[in-house]
Amino acid sequence: MATLRFFAGAAEAAGTDGAAVDANSIGDLRAELVRLYGAEFARVLGLCSLLVNGARASDDAVQLTATDSVDVLPPFAGG
């Protein structure tokens, strides 16, 4: 199971700051997260960047393994 960390609005929408999810790809992960956390989380997830082991994963075909760490990062404002 991939280990997830949710930040800021993603953590708020999920109601937690972390999870472990069984998914074979980023696309599978997105679908499972929407199933687990619902429509509001889906809206937030659509705005988020996903980092797999520190590298941005924008393609749903990116493969995941059980040892991967995925950060779910909503857009940040500031300067």
Rosetta blueprint (number, residue, H / E / L):
1 M L
2 A E
3 T E
4 L E
5 R E
6 F E
7 F L
8 A H
9 G H
10 A H
11 A H
12 E H
13 A H
14 A H
15 G L
16 T L
17 D L
18 G E
19 A E
20 A E
21 V E
22 D L
23 A L
24 N L
25 S E
26 I H
27 G H
28 D H
29 L H
30 R H
31 A H
32 E H
33 L H
34 V H
35 R H
36 L H
37 Y H
38 G H
39 A H
40 E H
41 F H
42 A H
43 R H
44 V H
45 L H
46 G L
47 L L
48 C L
49 S E
50 L E
51 L E
52 V E
53 N L
54 G L
55 A E
56 R E
57 A L
58 S L
59 D L
60 D L
61 A L
62 V L
63 Q E
64 L L
65 T L
66 A L
67 T L
68 D L
69 S E
70 V E
71 D E
72 V E
73 L E
74 P L
75 P L
76 F L
77 A L
78 G L
79 G L
